[in-house]
Amino acid sequence: MFDNVLEDIEGVFAGVSWTVNSINTYPDNYQGDITDGERVSVSILPSTGSNVSFGASDKQLSGLVAVKIFVLSGEGQGRLMEIADLLDTVLENKNLANGTRLGASYLSVEGIDSANSALYSATYFIPFILYGG
């Protein structure tokens, strides 16, 4: 089930509805070269698994998708909010190919990035749930 959620979310960010925005996008823990400047980093954070039927034949997996947004610092929060709105258009309240269901998003503004003061950051969170066997 974990791989189904990952495939669903990665599929969204590989799709034209996201790539048309021309925002560099990286998976969490990416070890290659990362473009400095505006970008997002995507993490899948499973948090709860449970059996949803007597006999344990059906499982439910839930958690969060966390998208770390980096924009240039010193320009206010406007661009962070624009990117969060773009993320909403491709993620919020969607049912994805493998059955992953996404809910309503929220944003945590973090401020100047501790690793690079030229960047300002926030994390966009959206809950997911997947039912399966």
N, CA, C and O atoms as a MOPAC input file, in Angstrom:
PM7 MOZYME 1SCF
protein

 N      0.81000 1    -1.19900 1     0.00000 1
 C      0.00000 1     0.00000 1     0.00000 1
 C      0.85700 1     1.26700 1     0.00000 1
 O      0.50400 1     2.26800 1    -0.62400 1
 N      1.97600 1     1.20800 1     0.70200 1
 C      2.84700 1     2.38700 1     0.76300 1
 C      3.30600 1     2.80500 1    -0.63100 1
 O      3.33200 1     3.98900 1    -0.96700 1
 N      3.66800 1     1.80500 1    -1.43500 1
 C      4.13300 1     2.11200 1    -2.78400 1
 C      3.02200 1     2.69900 1    -3.65000 1
 O      3.30000 1     3.48900 1    -4.55200 1
 N      1.76600 1     2.32500 1    -3.39000 1
 C      0.64700 1     2.89400 1    -4.14500 1
 C      0.47600 1     4.38000 1    -3.85400 1
 O      0.22200 1     5.17000 1    -4.76300 1
 N      0.61500 1     4.75900 1    -2.59000 1
 C      0.51600 1     6.17600 1    -2.22900 1
 C      1.65800 1     6.95200 1    -2.88400 1
 O      1.44000 1     8.01000 1    -3.47300 1
 N      2.86500 1     6.42000 1    -2.77700 1
 C      4.02500 1     7.08700 1    -3.37500 1
 C      3.84300 1     7.24700 1    -4.88300 1
 O      4.10800 1     8.31800 1    -5.42900 1
 N      3.39600 1     6.19900 1    -5.55200 1
 C      3.17400 1     6.25900 1    -7.00000 1
 C      2.11500 1     7.30300 1    -7.35400 1
 O      2.27400 1     8.05100 1    -8.31900 1
 N      1.04300 1     7.35300 1    -6.57700 1
 C     -0.00600 1     8.34700 1    -6.82300 1
 C      0.51800 1     9.77200 1    -6.70300 1
 O      0.28500 1    10.60200 1    -7.58200 1
 N      1.22300 1    10.05000 1    -5.62000 1
 C      1.70200 1    11.41800 1    -5.38100 1
 C      2.78400 1    11.80200 1    -6.39600 1
 O      2.75700 1    12.90300 1    -6.94500 1
 N      3.72300 1    10.90500 1    -6.64100 1
 C      4.74900 1    11.20100 1    -7.63900 1
 C      4.12500 1    11.41700 1    -9.01500 1
 O      4.61200 1    12.23200 1    -9.79800 1
 N      3.05100 1    10.69100 1    -9.30900 1
 C      2.35300 1    10.86500 1   -10.58100 1
 C      1.76800 1    12.25700 1   -10.74200 1
 O      1.77800 1    12.81800 1   -11.83800 1
 N      1.26100 1    12.81000 1    -9.65300 1
 C      0.72500 1    14.18100 1    -9.70500 1
 C      1.83100 1    15.16100 1   -10.08800 1
 O      1.63600 1    16.01700 1   -10.95100 1
 N      2.99200 1    15.03300 1    -9.44400 1
 C      4.07600 1    15.98200 1    -9.68900 1
 C      4.78800 1    15.75000 1   -11.02100 1
 O      5.50400 1    16.62800 1   -11.50100 1
 N      4.59600 1    14.57300 1   -11.62000 1
 C      5.14700 1    14.30800 1   -12.95000 1
 C      4.16300 1    14.69600 1   -14.04700 1
 O      4.53900 1    14.76700 1   -15.21700 1
 N      2.91500 1    14.94600 1   -13.68500 1
 C      1.87700 1    15.25600 1   -14.65900 1
 C      1.92800 1    16.69200 1   -15.15000 1
 O      2.47200 1    17.57900 1   -14.49200 1
 N      1.34900 1    16.89500 1   -16.32200 1
 C      1.37700 1    18.20800 1   -16.97000 1
 C      0.64900 1    19.27100 1   -16.14400 1
 O      1.00600 1    20.44700 1   -16.21500 1
 N     -0.35900 1    18.88600 1   -15.36700 1
 C     -1.08100 1    19.89600 1   -14.57700 1
 C     -0.17400 1    20.53400 1   -13.51900 1
 O     -0.44800 1    21.64800 1   -13.07300 1
 N      0.90400 1    19.84800 1   -13.10800 1
 C      1.87700 1    20.43800 1   -12.20000 1
 C      3.08500 1    20.98700 1   -12.96400 1
 O      3.51800 1    22.10800 1   -12.69800 1
 N      3.62700 1    20.22900 1   -13.89300 1
 C      4.86200 1    20.64500 1   -14.56500 1
 C      4.68500 1    21.92400 1   -15.37200 1
 O      5.66500 1    22.62300 1   -15.62900 1
 N      3.46100 1    22.24600 1   -15.77800 1
 C      3.20800 1    23.48900 1   -16.51100 1
 C      3.58300 1    24.72300 1   -15.67900 1
 O      3.79500 1    25.80100 1   -16.23400 1
 N      3.66500 1    24.57000 1   -14.36100 1
 C      4.01400 1    25.68100 1   -13.47600 1
 C      5.51000 1    25.98700 1   -13.45900 1
 O      5.92200 1    27.02800 1   -12.94700 1
 N      6.31700 1    25.09900 1   -14.00800 1
 C      7.77800 1    25.28300 1   -14.09300 1
 C      8.43100 1    25.56000 1   -12.74000 1
 O      9.31400 1    26.41000 1   -12.62500 1
 N      7.98200 1    24.82900 1   -11.72000 1
 C      8.58100 1    24.92800 1   -10.38700 1
 C      9.42900 1    23.67800 1   -10.18300 1
 O      8.91000 1    22.56300 1   -10.24300 1
 N     10.73200 1    23.85000 1    -9.94300 1
 C     11.59300 1    22.69600 1    -9.71400 1
 C     11.05600 1    21.88800 1    -8.54200 1
 O     10.77000 1    22.43000 1    -7.47500 1
 N     10.92200 1    20.57900 1    -8.75800 1
 C     10.30600 1    19.69800 1    -7.77600 1
 C     11.22300 1    18.51400 1    -7.51900 1
 O     11.70200 1    17.87400 1    -8.45500 1
 N     11.46600 1    18.22500 1    -6.24300 1
 C     12.36800 1    17.14900 1    -5.85300 1
 C     11.69800 1    16.25700 1    -4.81700 1
 O     10.91300 1    16.73300 1    -3.99800 1
 N     12.00800 1    14.95100 1    -4.85200 1
 C     11.52400 1    14.09100 1    -3.77300 1
 C     12.35200 1    14.33300 1    -2.51400 1
 O     13.51900 1    14.71600 1    -2.59100 1
 N     11.74400 1    14.10700 1    -1.37000 1
 C     12.47800 1    14.21900 1    -0.10900 1
 C     13.68100 1    13.28600 1    -0.15300 1
 O     13.60700 1    12.19900 1    -0.72800 1
 N     14.75800 1    13.69600 1     0.43600 1
 C     15.98800 1    12.92100 1     0.53100 1
 C     16.68900 1    12.76400 1    -0.82200 1
 O     17.48100 1    11.83800 1    -0.99800 1
 N     16.41500 1    13.63300 1    -1.75400 1
 C     17.08600 1    13.61800 1    -3.05300 1
 C     18.55300 1    13.96200 1    -2.85600 1
 O     18.87800 1    14.91000 1    -2.14200 1
 N     19.44000 1    13.20000 1    -3.48300 1
 C     20.87600 1    13.37900 1    -3.26900 1
 C     21.61600 1    14.00800 1    -4.44500 1
 O     22.82600 1    14.22300 1    -4.36700 1
 N     20.91300 1    14.30300 1    -5.52500 1
 C     21.56300 1    14.91200 1    -6.68800 1
 C     21.68400 1    16.41100 1    -6.54500 1
 O     21.50000 1    16.96700 1    -5.46200 1
 N     21.99400 1    17.05300 1    -7.64800 1
 C     22.10000 1    18.51300 1    -7.67000 1
 C     20.70800 1    19.12700 1    -7.53500 1
 O     19.76400 1    18.70400 1    -8.20300 1
 N     20.59500 1    20.11700 1    -6.67300 1
 C     19.33200 1    20.82300 1    -6.46000 1
 C     19.52900 1    22.27400 1    -6.88000 1
 O     20.46400 1    22.94500 1    -6.44300 1
 N     18.63200 1    22.73600 1    -7.73000 1
 C     18.67800 1    24.11600 1    -8.18500 1
 C     18.44300 1    25.04700 1    -7.00900 1
 O     17.45500 1    24.91300 1    -6.28800 1
 N     19.35900 1    25.99300 1    -6.81800 1
 C     19.18200 1    26.95800 1    -5.74300 1
 C     18.11000 1    27.95400 1    -6.16600 1
 O     18.06900 1    28.36600 1    -7.32600 1
 N     17.26100 1    28.33600 1    -5.25500 1
 C     16.18300 1    29.27200 1    -5.56300 1
 C     14.83500 1    28.61300 1    -5.37800 1
 O     14.70500 1    27.63600 1    -4.64100 1
 N     13.83800 1    29.14700 1    -6.04600 1
 C     12.46300 1    28.67000 1    -5.87500 1
 C     12.34900 1    27.19200 1    -6.24600 1
 O     12.81000 1    26.76100 1    -7.30300 1
 N     11.72100 1    26.42600 1    -5.34500 1
 C     11.55600 1    24.98500 1    -5.57100 1
 C     10.62700 1    24.40200 1    -4.52300 1
 O     10.27000 1    25.06800 1    -3.55100 1
 N     10.23500 1    23.14200 1    -4.73200 1
 C      9.49300 1    22.40000 1    -3.72300 1
 C     10.13500 1    21.03000 1    -3.54400 1
 O     10.76000 1    20.49600 1    -4.46000 1
 N      9.97000 1    20.47500 1    -2.35700 1
 C     10.44500 1    19.14200 1    -2.02100 1
 C      9.26300 1    18.36600 1    -1.43800 1
 O      8.58000 1    18.85100 1    -0.53600 1
 N      9.02600 1    17.15900 1    -1.95700 1
 C      7.82100 1    16.40000 1    -1.61400 1
 C      8.15500 1    15.21100 1    -0.71700 1
 O      9.04800 1    14.42300 1    -1.02600 1
 N      7.42500 1    15.08800 1     0.40500 1
 C      7.56100 1    13.97000 1     1.34200 1
 C      6.21100 1    13.29400 1     1.54400 1
 O      5.17500 1    13.95700 1     1.60300 1
 N      6.23600 1    11.97900 1     1.64900 1
 C      5.04800 1    11.20600 1     2.00200 1
 C      5.26200 1    10.73100 1     3.43300 1
 O      6.26000 1    10.07300 1     3.73000 1
 N      4.32400 1    11.06300 1     4.32300 1
 C      4.47000 1    10.75100 1     5.75000 1
 C      3.32500 1     9.86000 1     6.22000 1
 O      2.34500 1    10.36100 1     6.77200 1
 N      3.43500 1     8.53300 1     6.01100 1
 C      2.38900 1     7.65100 1     6.53000 1
 C      2.37700 1     7.72100 1     8.05400 1
 O      3.43500 1     7.76000 1     8.68400 1
 N      1.19100 1     7.73700 1     8.64500 1
 C      1.14600 1     7.85000 1    10.09900 1
 C      0.29900 1     6.78000 1    10.77000 1
 O      0.59400 1     6.39600 1    11.90200 1
 N     -0.73400 1     6.28800 1    10.11700 1
 C     -1.63100 1     5.33500 1    10.76300 1
 C     -2.04700 1     4.25400 1     9.78500 1
 O     -2.44000 1     4.53900 1     8.65400 1
 N     -1.96000 1     3.04300 1    10.21900 1
 C     -2.49600 1     1.91600 1     9.47300 1
 C     -3.43800 1     1.15400 1    10.37700 1
 O     -3.16300 1     0.99400 1    11.56600 1
 N     -4.53800 1     0.68600 1     9.83600 1
 C     -5.47600 1    -0.07900 1    10.64700 1
 C     -6.27700 1    -1.02100 1     9.76500 1
 O     -6.34600 1    -0.85000 1     8.54800 1
 N     -6.87100 1    -2.00300 1    10.39200 1
 C     -7.76200 1    -2.91100 1     9.69600 1
 C     -9.16700 1    -2.35900 1     9.80400 1
 O     -9.60300 1    -1.96500 1    10.88500 1
 N     -9.87900 1    -2.32900 1     8.68500 1
 C    -11.19600 1    -1.70800 1     8.67700 1
 C    -12.33700 1    -2.71400 1     8.58400 1
 O    -13.50100 1    -2.32500 1     8.48300 1
 N    -12.01200 1    -4.00200 1     8.61600 1
 C    -13.07800 1    -4.99800 1     8.59200 1
 C    -12.72900 1    -6.13700 1     9.52800 1
 O    -11.55700 1    -6.39800 1     9.79900 1
 N    -13.74500 1    -6.80600 1    10.01300 1
 C    -13.53300 1    -7.97300 1    10.86500 1
 C    -12.82100 1    -9.03100 1    10.03800 1
 O    -13.23300 1    -9.30700 1     8.91100 1
 N    -11.79500 1    -9.61000 1    10.55600 1
 C    -11.02800 1   -10.59300 1     9.82200 1
 C     -9.78700 1   -10.00500 1     9.17200 1
 O     -8.97700 1   -10.73200 1     8.59700 1
 N     -9.64100 1    -8.71100 1     9.26200 1
 C     -8.42900 1    -8.00200 1     8.84900 1
 C     -8.08200 1    -8.15800 1     7.37300 1
 O     -6.90600 1    -8.13600 1     7.01200 1
 N     -9.09000 1    -8.31600 1     6.51500 1
 C     -8.78500 1    -8.44900 1     5.09100 1
 C     -8.63200 1    -7.10200 1     4.40000 1
 O     -8.06000 1    -7.02600 1     3.31300 1
 N     -9.13100 1    -6.04700 1     5.01300 1
 C     -9.00700 1    -4.72400 1     4.43000 1
 C     -8.21400 1    -3.82100 1     5.35300 1
 O     -8.43100 1    -3.79700 1     6.56400 1
 N     -7.31300 1    -3.09600 1     4.77300 1
 C     -6.44900 1    -2.21400 1     5.54200 1
 C     -6.69800 1    -0.77200 1     5.12300 1
 O     -7.07600 1    -0.49200 1     3.98600 1
 N     -6.47900 1     0.11900 1     6.05500 1
 C     -6.56800 1     1.55300 1     5.79500 1
 C     -5.22500 1     2.16400 1     6.15400 1
 O     -4.68700 1     1.89300 1     7.22800 1
 N     -4.68100 1     2.98000 1     5.27100 1
 C     -3.43000 1     3.67800 1     5.51000 1
 C     -3.69700 1     5.16800 1     5.37900 1
 O     -4.29900 1     5.60900 1     4.40000 1
 N     -3.25500 1     5.94000 1     6.35300 1
 C     -3.45100 1     7.38500 1     6.28400 1
 C     -2.17500 1     8.10000 1     6.70600 1
 O     -1.27100 1     7.50500 1     7.29300 1
 N     -2.12600 1     9.38000 1     6.39500 1
 C     -0.96100 1    10.18800 1     6.73700 1
 C     -1.04400 1    11.54500 1     6.08000 1
 O     -2.12800 1    12.05600 1     5.79800 1
 N      0.11600 1    12.12000 1     5.84200 1
 C      0.20100 1    13.45900 1     5.24700 1
 C      1.16100 1    13.46000 1     4.07100 1
 O      2.15000 1    12.72700 1     4.05200 1
 N      0.85400 1    14.28400 1     3.10700 1
 C      1.81800 1    14.66200 1     2.08200 1
 C      2.32500 1    16.02900 1     2.53000 1
 O      1.53400 1    16.93800 1     2.78300 1
 N      3.64500 1    16.17300 1     2.62700 1
 C      4.24800 1    17.44300 1     3.03600 1
 C      5.07400 1    17.96800 1     1.87200 1
 O      5.96900 1    17.28400 1     1.37500 1
 N      4.76900 1    19.17700 1     1.44600 1
 C      5.50200 1    19.80000 1     0.34900 1
 C      6.20100 1    21.03800 1     0.90400 1
 O      5.55800 1    22.04000 1     1.21700 1
 N      7.50100 1    20.95600 1     1.01800 1
 C      8.29800 1    22.08600 1     1.50100 1
 C      8.48200 1    23.05200 1     0.33500 1
 O      8.98600 1    22.67800 1    -0.72400 1
 N      8.06900 1    24.29100 1     0.54300 1
 C      8.13200 1    25.32800 1    -0.48700 1
 C      9.26800 1    26.29600 1    -0.14200 1
 O      9.35100 1    26.79400 1     0.98100 1
 N     10.13000 1    26.55200 1    -1.10900 1
 C     11.20100 1    27.53600 1    -0.94900 1
 C     11.01700 1    28.63200 1    -1.99100 1
 O     10.87300 1    28.35000 1    -3.18100 1
 N     11.02300 1    29.87700 1    -1.53900 1
 C     10.97600 1    31.03800 1    -2.43500 1
 C     12.07100 1    32.00600 1    -2.00400 1
 O     12.67700 1    31.83100 1    -0.94700 1
 N     12.32400 1    33.01700 1    -2.81400 1
 C     13.33300 1    34.00700 1    -2.45500 1
 C     12.86800 1    34.81800 1    -1.25000 1
 O     11.71000 1    35.23100 1    -1.17800 1
 N     13.78400 1    35.04200 1    -0.30100 1
 C     13.42300 1    35.81700 1     0.88600 1
 C     13.38900 1    37.30800 1     0.54900 1
 O     13.93700 1    37.74500 1    -0.46300 1
 N     12.74000 1    38.06900 1     1.41200 1
 C     12.68300 1    39.50400 1     1.26000 1
 C     11.56500 1    40.00600 1     0.36700 1
 O     11.47400 1    41.20300 1     0.09300 1
 N     10.71400 1    39.09700 1    -0.08800 1
 C      9.64300 1    39.49600 1    -0.99000 1
 C      8.25300 1    39.26200 1    -0.40100 1
 O      7.25800 1    39.30200 1    -1.12500 1
 N      8.17800 1    39.01800 1     0.90600 1
 C      6.89000 1    38.78400 1     1.54400 1
 C      6.40700 1    37.35300 1     1.35700 1
 O      7.13700 1    36.48700 1     0.87500 1
 N      5.16600 1    37.13000 1     1.74900 1
 C      4.60100 1    35.77900 1     1.70800 1
 C      3.79800 1    35.48800 1     0.44000 1
 O      3.31900 1    34.36900 1     0.25800 1
 N      3.64900 1    36.46500 1    -0.42300 1
 C      2.79500 1    36.31800 1    -1.59100 1
 C      3.11200 1    35.11100 1    -2.45500 1
 O      2.20800 1    34.36100 1    -2.82300 1
 N      4.38500 1    34.91000 1    -2.78400 1
 C      4.73400 1    33.79300 1    -3.66700 1
 C      4.49600 1    32.45500 1    -2.97900 1
 O      4.09500 1    31.49100 1    -3.63200 1
 N      4.74000 1    32.37800 1    -1.65300 1
 C      4.41900 1    31.14400 1    -0.92500 1
 C      2.94400 1    30.79500 1    -1.09900 1
 O      2.59100 1    29.64700 1    -1.37200 1
 N      2.10300 1    31.79200 1    -0.93900 1
 C      0.65900 1    31.57900 1    -1.04400 1
 C      0.25800 1    31.19800 1    -2.46900 1
 O     -0.62600 1    30.36300 1    -2.66300 1
 N      0.90200 1    31.80400 1    -3.46200 1
 C      0.61400 1    31.45400 1    -4.85800 1
 C      0.93400 1    29.99100 1    -5.13200 1
 O      0.15100 1    29.28500 1    -5.76800 1
 N      2.09300 1    29.53700 1    -4.64700 1
 C      2.47500 1    28.14000 1    -4.86400 1
 C      1.52800 1    27.21400 1    -4.10900 1
 O      1.15100 1    26.16700 1    -4.63500 1
 N      1.13500 1    27.57300 1    -2.88700 1
 C      0.17000 1    26.76000 1    -2.13800 1
 C     -1.14500 1    26.65100 1    -2.91100 1
 O     -1.75500 1    25.58300 1    -2.94900 1
 N     -1.58400 1    27.75000 1    -3.52600 1
 C     -2.80200 1    27.70500 1    -4.34100 1
 C     -2.62700 1    26.79800 1    -5.55600 1
 O     -3.55800 1    26.08400 1    -5.93100 1
 N     -1.44200 1    26.81500 1    -6.18000 1
 C     -1.16900 1    25.91900 1    -7.29700 1
 C     -1.20600 1    24.45700 1    -6.84400 1
 O     -1.72800 1    23.59200 1    -7.54700 1
 N     -0.64600 1    24.19700 1    -5.66000 1
 C     -0.68700 1    22.84000 1    -5.11100 1
 C     -2.12700 1    22.39600 1    -4.87100 1
 O     -2.48300 1    21.24800 1    -5.14000 1
 N     -2.95000 1    23.30600 1    -4.36700 1
 C     -4.36400 1    22.96900 1    -4.15400 1
 C     -5.03900 1    22.51900 1    -5.44600 1
 O     -5.85200 1    21.59500 1    -5.43500 1
 N     -4.70500 1    23.16700 1    -6.55300 1
 C     -5.37900 1    22.82100 1    -7.81300 1
 C     -5.07400 1    21.39700 1    -8.26000 1
 O     -5.89300 1    20.78600 1    -8.94700 1
 N     -3.92100 1    20.85300 1    -7.88900 1
 C     -3.57600 1    19.49700 1    -8.31800 1
 C     -3.75200 1    18.44400 1    -7.22500 1
 O     -3.73800 1    17.24700 1    -7.51300 1
 N     -3.91700 1    18.87800 1    -5.97100 1
 C     -3.98500 1    17.91500 1    -4.86700 1
 C     -5.28600 1    17.93900 1    -4.06400 1
 O     -5.84000 1    16.88100 1    -3.76400 1
 N     -5.77500 1    19.10400 1    -3.71700 1
 C     -6.85000 1    19.19600 1    -2.72500 1
 C     -8.12200 1    18.47000 1    -3.17800 1
 O     -8.63300 1    18.68300 1    -4.27800 1
 N     -8.61300 1    17.59800 1    -2.27700 1
 C     -9.85600 1    16.83600 1    -2.46900 1
 C     -9.85600 1    15.97000 1    -3.72100 1
 O    -10.90600 1    15.76300 1    -4.32900 1
 N     -8.68800 1    15.46100 1    -4.11300 1
 C     -8.57300 1    14.61800 1    -5.29800 1
 C     -8.59000 1    13.14100 1    -4.91600 1
 O     -8.15800 1    12.76300 1    -3.82700 1
 N     -9.09800 1    12.31000 1    -5.83000 1
 C     -8.99200 1    10.85700 1    -5.75800 1
 C     -8.03000 1    10.44200 1    -6.86200 1
 O     -8.28900 1    10.69100 1    -8.03900 1
 N     -6.90900 1     9.80400 1    -6.48500 1
 C     -5.84800 1     9.50500 1    -7.43200 1
 C     -5.96300 1     8.07900 1    -7.98900 1
 O     -6.79200 1     7.29200 1    -7.53300 1
 N     -5.13000 1     7.76300 1    -8.97100 1
 C     -5.23900 1     6.53100 1    -9.76200 1
 C     -5.26500 1     5.23900 1    -8.93800 1
 O     -6.05100 1     4.34000 1    -9.23700 1
 N     -4.43100 1     5.13500 1    -7.92200 1
 C     -4.37000 1     3.91600 1    -7.10900 1
 C     -5.33700 1     3.93900 1    -5.92800 1
 O     -5.31100 1     3.04200 1    -5.08500 1
 N     -6.18600 1     4.95800 1    -5.86600 1
 C     -7.18600 1     5.03700 1    -4.80600 1
 C     -6.83600 1     5.95500 1    -3.64700 1
 O     -7.61700 1     6.08000 1    -2.70400 1
 N     -5.68800 1     6.59400 1    -3.69900 1
 C     -5.32800 1     7.53800 1    -2.64500 1
 C     -6.29600 1     8.71600 1    -2.69400 1
 O     -6.50400 1     9.32400 1    -3.74400 1
 N     -6.88400 1     9.02600 1    -1.53900 1
 C     -7.80900 1    10.15300 1    -1.43500 1
 C     -7.14300 1    11.25700 1    -0.62800 1
 O     -6.58900 1    11.02100 1     0.44600 1
 N     -7.21000 1    12.46500 1    -1.16900 1
 C     -6.59600 1    13.61300 1    -0.50400 1
 C     -7.67700 1    14.51600 1     0.06500 1
 O     -8.76500 1    14.62200 1    -0.50100 1
 N     -7.38100 1    15.16500 1     1.18100 1
 C     -8.34100 1    16.02900 1     1.85500 1
 C     -8.05800 1    17.50300 1     1.63600 1
 O     -7.63800 1    17.91800 1     0.55600 1
 N     -8.29700 1    18.29100 1     2.68400 1
 C     -8.10400 1    19.74300 1     2.64900 1
 C     -6.70200 1    20.08400 1     3.15700 1
 O     -6.21200 1    19.48200 1     4.11200 1
 N     -6.07400 1    21.04700 1     2.51200 1
 C     -4.69600 1    21.41500 1     2.83100 1
 C     -4.60900 1    22.47100 1     3.91900 1
 O     -5.58900 1    23.13500 1     4.25800 1
 N     -3.40600 1    22.60200 1     4.45200 1
 C     -3.07300 1    23.73400 1     5.31900 1
 C     -1.60200 1    24.06600 1     5.13300 1
 O     -0.83500 1    23.24400 1     4.63400 1
 N     -1.21000 1    25.26000 1     5.53100 1
 C      0.13300 1    25.76100 1     5.28800 1
 C      0.76900 1    26.20400 1     6.60100 1
 O      0.14200 1    26.89200 1     7.40600 1
 N      2.01400 1    25.80400 1     6.80400 1
 C      2.79000 1    26.24500 1     7.95800 1
 C      3.95000 1    27.10200 1     7.45600 1
 O      4.89900 1    26.58600 1     6.86600 1
 N      3.86900 1    28.41100 1     7.69100 1
 C      4.92100 1    29.32500 1     7.24900 1
 C      6.06400 1    29.26000 1     8.26100 1
 O      5.85900 1    29.44900 1     9.46000 1
 N      7.26400 1    28.99000 1     7.76300 1
 C      8.42100 1    28.79800 1     8.63900 1
 C      9.36300 1    29.98700 1     8.66600 1
 O     10.07000 1    30.17700 1     9.65500 1
 N      9.39600 1    30.78700 1     7.62500 1
 C     10.24400 1    31.96800 1     7.59500 1
 C     11.55600 1    31.74700 1     6.86600 1
 O     11.65500 1    30.87800 1     6.00000 1
 N     12.56200 1    32.53600 1     7.21800 1
 C     13.87600 1    32.45500 1     6.57600 1
 C     14.45800 1    31.06100 1     6.80200 1
 O     14.46300 1    30.55500 1     7.92400 1
 N     14.94300 1    30.45400 1     5.73900 1
 C     15.50400 1    29.10800 1     5.81600 1
 C     16.80800 1    29.12600 1     6.60000 1
 O     17.68100 1    29.95300 1     6.33700 1
 N     16.94400 1    28.22100 1     7.56000 1
 C     18.13800 1    28.20100 1     8.40900 1
 C     19.40100 1    27.79300 1     7.64000 1
 O     20.50600 1    28.15200 1     8.04700 1
 N     19.25700 1    27.06200 1     6.55500 1
 C     20.41100 1    26.62600 1     5.78000 1
 C     20.81900 1    27.62700 1     4.70700 1
 O     21.94700 1    27.59200 1     4.21500 1
 N     19.88800 1    28.53000 1     4.34000 1
 C     20.18500 1    29.49200 1     3.28200 1
 C     19.29700 1    30.71600 1     3.49000 1
 O     18.10600 1    30.68100 1     3.18100 1
 N     19.86900 1    31.78600 1     4.00700 1
 C     19.08400 1    32.97800 1     4.34400 1
 C     18.52700 1    33.70500 1     3.11700 1
 O     17.73700 1    34.63800 1     3.26100 1
 N     18.92500 1    33.29400 1     1.92700 1
 C     18.36900 1    33.87700 1     0.70300 1
 C     16.99800 1    33.27800 1     0.37700 1
 O     16.32100 1    33.72300 1    -0.55000 1
 N     16.59500 1    32.25300 1     1.16000 1
 C     15.32300 1    31.58200 1     0.90400 1
 C     14.36300 1    31.72500 1     2.07900 1
 O     14.77500 1    31.80700 1     3.23700 1
 N     13.09800 1    31.75100 1     1.75800 1
 C     11.99200 1    31.82300 1     2.72100 1
 C     11.18600 1    30.55700 1     2.48900 1
 O     11.01800 1    30.13700 1     1.34500 1
 N     10.67800 1    29.93600 1     3.56200 1
 C     10.03900 1    28.63500 1     3.36500 1
 C      8.74100 1    28.47600 1     4.13900 1
 O      8.45200 1    29.19000 1     5.10000 1
 N      7.98400 1    27.51100 1     3.67100 1
 C      6.74500 1    27.08000 1     4.30900 1
 C      6.56200 1    25.61400 1     3.95300 1
 O      7.16700 1    25.12100 1     3.00000 1
 N      5.73500 1    24.92000 1     4.71200 1
 C      5.37700 1    23.54900 1     4.35600 1
 C      3.87600 1    23.47000 1     4.16300 1
 O      3.08800 1    23.87700 1     5.01600 1
 N      3.51100 1    22.93300 1     3.01600 1
 C      2.12500 1    22.69700 1     2.63000 1
 C      1.81100 1    21.25800 1     3.02800 1
 O      2.51000 1    20.33600 1     2.60900 1
 N      0.78000 1    21.06000 1     3.82200 1
 C      0.37600 1    19.72500 1     4.25600 1
 C     -0.99500 1    19.38800 1     3.70200 1
 O     -1.88000 1    20.24200 1     3.63100 1
 N     -1.15900 1    18.13600 1     3.31200 1
 C     -2.47200 1    17.66100 1     2.88100 1
 C     -2.61100 1    16.19900 1     3.32200 1
 O     -1.74600 1    15.37500 1     3.02400 1
 N     -3.70000 1    15.87900 1     4.03000 1
 C     -3.88300 1    14.51100 1     4.50600 1
 C     -4.28600 1    13.57300 1     3.37500 1
 O     -4.94400 1    13.97600 1     2.41600 1
 N     -3.87500 1    12.30300 1     3.50900 1
 C     -4.29200 1    11.27100 1     2.55000 1
 C     -4.84000 1    10.06900 1     3.30200 1
 O     -4.55300 1     9.86500 1     4.48100 1
 N     -5.63200 1     9.28100 1     2.59400 1
 C     -6.11900 1     8.01700 1     3.10100 1
 C     -6.21800 1     7.05800 1     1.91500 1
 O     -6.59700 1     7.45300 1     0.81200 1
 N     -5.87500 1     5.80400 1     2.15600 1
 C     -5.95400 1     4.78000 1     1.12000 1
 C     -6.53000 1     3.52500 1     1.75100 1
 O     -6.07200 1     3.08900 1     2.80700 1
 N     -7.52300 1     2.95000 1     1.11300 1
 C     -8.09700 1     1.68200 1     1.53900 1
 C     -7.60600 1     0.60700 1     0.59000 1
 O     -7.54400 1     0.83000 1    -0.61900 1
 N     -7.25700 1    -0.55200 1     1.11900 1
 C     -6.79000 1    -1.62200 1     0.25500 1
 C     -6.75600 1    -2.94400 1     0.97500 1
 O     -7.12200 1    -3.05200 1     2.14500 1
 N     -6.30900 1    -3.94700 1     0.25100 1
 C     -6.26700 1    -5.30000 1     0.79900 1
 C     -4.92100 1    -5.66300 1     1.31300 1
 O     -4.72800 1    -6.77400 1     1.80600 1

